[in-house]
């Protein structure tokens, strides 16, 4: 019997693919951008396991044709690109990469906050354009975050680390979550409030929730109107959590002071007019883009595949109900 086969839909950084090659026959798609639907289907038909990215859509129709797959290992924390219910029905394990990019994403949220508050991009452009002629006490005045209130929407792994960083900056912390985070309250003096109260009171609002039906457009036009005119909105979670068209309107009307955005509702497209605004900092979904985080993500992807193809439970299995199906079939 030959080696089991793993198809990787795009070249990945880090040591994960090399780890997979020690045990399996591995093919990595050659294209630089997102894989085509045809190439994805061809690769999956050949493989026993699939390594996917957020740009790879795995729906019921795809799974109907590829129910032979043992595992689909998603190179991301989020997995809204995959129909989890359909995967479970077809007996396919779905895994993700939680925990290993926590610090990187939380750091990026802080970086966006600082860029907005300290007007870093404006100052850089001003200086490069040769406009800096003399020191001016009125030049590019920004925001001091010491003592300000930050509202953290979602205090899971990433939100909790963001709270740690905010606490180190001597910020007062409010949080909104479905659960009470006693550890965050004890360590950082955080206070749980409902979302509306958080939006009204916060000088900075940082979003750290997964994309679920209940969180889609969690921040819409109504919620944006609750925020202070001096407040900043930071989103490093998932684009559709924020109604991006409503955000453009709010920024144009200066209903809020600014925003720092790493993820987009219509990714990779931006809502019309967003890129033309000067009171927003935009980054291309790179919050987890550090050498350290991306390497750990690739290793976790590989460990998930190794476990699944060796008859073990993957360390970050998303659809745990699928195990019941494997037990019934004796797989």
N, C-alpha and C positions, 0 to 999 in steps of 0.2 A: 504493500500500500504506500502510495506517495505521500509527500508532505501535504498538509492542509494549506489552503490558499487564502491569502488576504489581499484585498484590493483597496488601495489608498487613493482617494479621489483628487488629491493635489499634493505637491511637494510640501513637506512640513519641516520646520526647524527642529533642532534637538536630536536626541538620541533614540527616540522611540522606534523609528523605522528600522534602524540597525538592530535593535533588540528583537523586533519581530522576525527579522531575517535569520536570526540564529535558530529559530524553530520552524518557520513556515516558508512557503514559496510566496514571495511578496512582489506585487506589481504596483508601481506608483504612476498615476496618470501624468502624462508629459506636459499638458498645457499649463500656462501660467495663471490664467483666470479660472472662473468657475467651470466645472466640467459640463459638457453638453448632456442632454437627456439620453441621447443615443449611446454615448460613450459610458455613461453611468450604468445603463441597463446592460451593456455588453460586459463591463467589468464585474458587475454583481452576478451575472449569470455564470461567470467563470469561478467565482470565489465562494469560500465558506464563511468569510467574515468581511465586513466592509468598514472602512474608516472614512467618516464623512465630516463635512464642514457645515456651518450654518447656511451656506449658500446652496446646499444640496437638499432638494425637496424629496422627502420620503413619505409618500402617501399610500393610500390603500391600493390604488392601481399598481404602483410599483411593487408593493409587498405581495400582491396576488401573483406576480410573475417571479418573485424571489423569496418565497417562503422557505426555501432550502437554507437560507442564511441562518447561521447560528447566532450571530451577534452583529449589531451595527454600533460601532464605537464612535460617538460624536465628539469631535475635537472642539469642545465648548462646554461651558456650564449650562447654558440654555439649550433647549431641545425643541423649540417651537417649530423647527423645520421638519419634525418627524411626527407622524400620526401615531401616538403612543398606543391608543386603543386598538388600532389596526395591527400594530406590531405584536401586541400581546395576543390578539386573536390568531395571528399567524405563527405564534410560538417563537418570535424573534426577540432576543434580548436587546435592550437599548441601554447604553451607558453614556455617561458624560464625564466632565473633568472638574468637579467641585473642589474647593479648598486650595488648590495649587496656584490660583491667580488672585487670591483674596487681597493680598497686600498691594499688588500692582494696580488693581482697579480702584481700591480705596485711595491710593496715592494719586492716581490720575484725577479722581474727583476733587481732591484737595488742590491739585495743580490747576484745574479749570477754575476753581473758586479764586485762587490767587491771581490767575491771569486776568480775570474780570475785575476783581477788587483793586488790584494794583495797576490796572490798565497797561499790562505788559505789551500786548500787541500794538496798541496805539503808540506807546512810547518808543518801541522798536522802529516802527515805520517813520515816526517823527524824526528820530535820530538819523536813520539811514538816508532820509530825504534831505539832510543837511539843514534842517530847521532849528537845530539846537545852537543858538547863538550866545546865550547867557543864561545864568541861573535865574529862575523866576519863581517867586513864592506862590504864584497862582497857576503854575504849569501842571497840567494833567493830574489834578487832585483825585485821589482814590479813596479807598475804604480801609479802615483798620479793623481787623476781625477780633482782636482781644476784647473780651467782654460781650461780644455780640451773641445773638441767639441763632443756633442752627437747628433746623428741623430735618430729621432723618426719617425718610419714608421707607420703612422696611429695615429691620435690624437683624438680618441673618448674618452669614459669615462676613460679607463685604460691609454691610451697614454697621456691624459691630466694630470692625477695624476702623472704619471712618469715624465712628464715635471716639475711639481711642485717640486718633489724630486731632480731632476737634477739641477734645479735652486738653491735650497738650498745648493747644493754642489759647487756652483759657476761655473757650466758648461755652455758653450755656446750651445745654442739649435738650431738645424736645424730640420725642419719637412717636411715630404712628405705626402700629403693627397689630396683626390679629392676635398675637400672644403678648403676655407680659414678659419683659426681658429683665428679670430680677438682677442678673449679673451686671448688665449695663447700668442699671439704676444704682447699684451699690458701688461699682468701680468709678463711674463717671458722673454721678449725680443726675443722670438723665431722668426726665419725667415723661410718662406716657400720657398722650392727649389724643383726641380724635383728629382726623385729617384737617377739618376746617379750622379748628383752633390752632393747629400747627402752622397752617398757611398764613393765618392772620398775624401770628406772633413772631414769625421767623424772619431774620435778616438774610439767611441763606437756606434754601430748601434743596436737599440732595436726595435723589431717588435711587433706591436699591431693592426694588421688588422684581420678582420674575414676571414674565408676560403670561397672564392667565385671562380667561374671559372676564374675571372680576377686576383686573387691573388695566385692561385696554381702555385708553383714554381716561385713566384715573385722574390725570391732570388735564382738564378741558377748559373751555372759555369761562365757565362759571367759577371753577377753582382758581384760575389765574387772576380773576378779579378780586379774590379774597386776599391776595398777597400784597405786601407793602410796595409802594412805588419805588422804594429804595432797595428792594430785595433782589437776590440773584437766584435763578433756578439752575440746578446742575443735574444732568441726566447721563449716567453711565450704565444704565440697566438695559432696557430694550426700548427701541424707538416708539412703538405704538402705545407705550404707557402714557405718552404725552400727545395730545392732539396738536400736531405740528403746525397746521394751518392756523389754529387758534393762537399758538405761541407767536407766530409771525405777526399777527394782528396786535397782540399784547405788547410786543417789542416795538413795533412801529408807533403805537400810541403811547409808549413809555408808561404803560400800566405797571411794568416792573422795570428795574434798572438794567437788567441784562440776564444772559444765560450762557452756560457752558455745556455744549452738547457733543457727545461722542457717538451716539446711536440715533438712527433716523427712522421715522415711521414708514417711509417708502424706500428704504435703503436699497441701493446706494444713491438714489435720487433724493434731492432736498425739496422741501415744500417751496413753492414759488415765492421768491422774494427773500428767503432766509439768508442766502449767501451775500446779499447786498447790504445787509444790516451791519452797523458798526458796533452795536451793543450786544454782540454775541461772539463767543469763541467756538469754532467748529473744528473737531478732529475726526479722522476717518476710522472710527471703531478700533482704536488702538489702546484702549485702557488696559488690556492685558498684554500689550506689546512690549514686554521686556524679555531679554535673553533668558532670565531666570524662570519667569512664568511660562514662556512658550516651551522651554525644554521640559519642565515638569508636566505640562499638559501633554506633550508627546509621549512621555514615559507612562503617564497614567492611561492614555489611550491604548498603549501597547500592553500594559498589565491587564486591562480589561479584556482585551482580545485573547491574551495568553490564558487567562483564567477560564473564559468561556469555551475556548476550543480544547481545553484540557479537562472539561467536565466539572469545573469549579464555579462557584458564584463570583462574578466580577466584583471588584471592590467598590465600584460606584454604579451599581445596577439601578436604573430608573424604574423600570416596570417589574417590580418584584413578584407581581401576580403571575408572570410568565413561568416562574419556577414550578408552579402547580401543574401546568401543562406538561413540562418536561418530566415531572415525577410520574404522571399518569401514563406517559408513553414509554417510560423506562429509559429515556435518553440521558 
